[in-house]
Amino acid sequence: MRQGEHRRGGTDAPPVPPMVYETGDCVVVELRGEVDVVTLQGSVALLETVAAGPAATVVIDLTRTTFLDCSGLTLLLRTRRRVESRGGRLRLVCDQPLTLRLLEVTGLLPLFAPVPTVEAAVRQNWSDRPGYP
């Protein structure tokens, strides 16, 4: 293996930072690129801050994630626990077959109940409210 190459054949491209934005009363964190033990550090502090923040619902969008390992799963679980400990809700957006399979084989698919789009997560948030048709 030559210098600058990963075992998967990629290059040492810098991690893609997460993007954060609000839609409705939800805070969306879009994780992009690889979420693994090597690239995780940029996401940990951000998700800790968002999870502890005032938003009633935190949406984690994995649609632009190309790889997720067990450290990424741990980050999702820790963020969910933190959000729920303050009475909030976490919604997961994922349409990646390999990530969905990873959630399934680890038994986490029912826990996160991912939806395919941010719009679906926001709609799900509104449908959880009393009096919503």
N, C-alpha and C positions, 0 to 999 in steps of 0.2 A: 504494500500500500504506500503510495506516495504522500509526501507532506501536503496537507490541505485537503485530503480526501477523507470522507467518512466511509465506514464499511458499506453503507448503502449506495455509495458511488456519488454522493453529493459533494459540495464544496463547503468551506468554512464560512458560509454567508452569515452575516450577523443575524441574531434573532429578530423577528419582526415584532415590534412592540404592540401590546394590546391597544385597542381603540375603545374609548368610553363615550357614551352619549345617552341622552335621556329621550324617551318617547312616552308620552302620557305621563303616568306617575311611576314609570319603571326606569331603572338605570340598566343600560345594556353594556356588557363588557364583551367585546368581540376579540376572542383569542385567535391569533393568526399564525400560520406556519406550524412548526413542530412544537409540541408541548411535552417536553421530556426533562429528565434530570439535568441536562446541560443548559437548556433554555428557560427553565422554570423561574429562575431568580427574578427576572423582570416582571413576572406576573404575580408573584406571591404578595408583595407589599401593596400592589394596586388592589388585588382582590380582598385583602385584609381591610383596607380602607373602605372600599365599597360595601363590603359585608357588614361593617360596623356603622355605616352611615344611616341616614334617615329614610332612605327609599323603602317603601313598603314591599316592593318586589324588585329583585335583582334577576336579570336575565343574562345567562352566559351563552353566548353564541359561538358554537364550534363549527359553523359551516365553512369557515376559511382555515380550519385546522387540517393540516396534512398528516399529522401523526400525533398520537396520544399514548403515553406509557403509564405505568402504574403510579409514578409520581404525579402525573396529571390527574389521575383518578383520585389520589389522595388530596390534591388541591381542591378538586370539585367537592369532595366529601367535607373537607374542613370548611370551605366557604358555605356550603349548605347548612352545616351545623351552626356556624356563626350567625348567619342570617336568621335562621329559625329560633335561635336562642333569644333574639330580641323581638320576636313576634312577626318577623317578615317571612316572605316566601321566595324561594329560588325556582326559577324556570330554566330549563335547559333546551337549547335549540341545537339540533344535530340532524344532518341528512347524510352523513358519511357512513357508508356501509361497514367499514372496518371498525370505526369507533362505536357504532351501534352494536356490532358483534362483540366487541370488548365489554361493553356495558352488560350485554346479555350473559356472556359466559361468567362474568364476575357476580352475577345476581343483582346488579345495580340498575338494570333497565327499569323495573317497576318503581324503584325508589325515585329516580329522576324523571321518568315518563317524558322523554324528549319529544318535542314537536319539530316539524321541518323548517319553520320560518319564524323570524322575530314577530311578524304580524300575528301568527297563531299564538305565540306566547303572550302577547299583549291582550289579544282577545280572550284567552284563557284566564288571564288576570281579571278582566272585567266580568267574566261569567261567574267567577267565584264570589262576587258580591251579592249580598242579600237584595232582593227586589229586581235583579237583572233578569230580563226576559229570556 
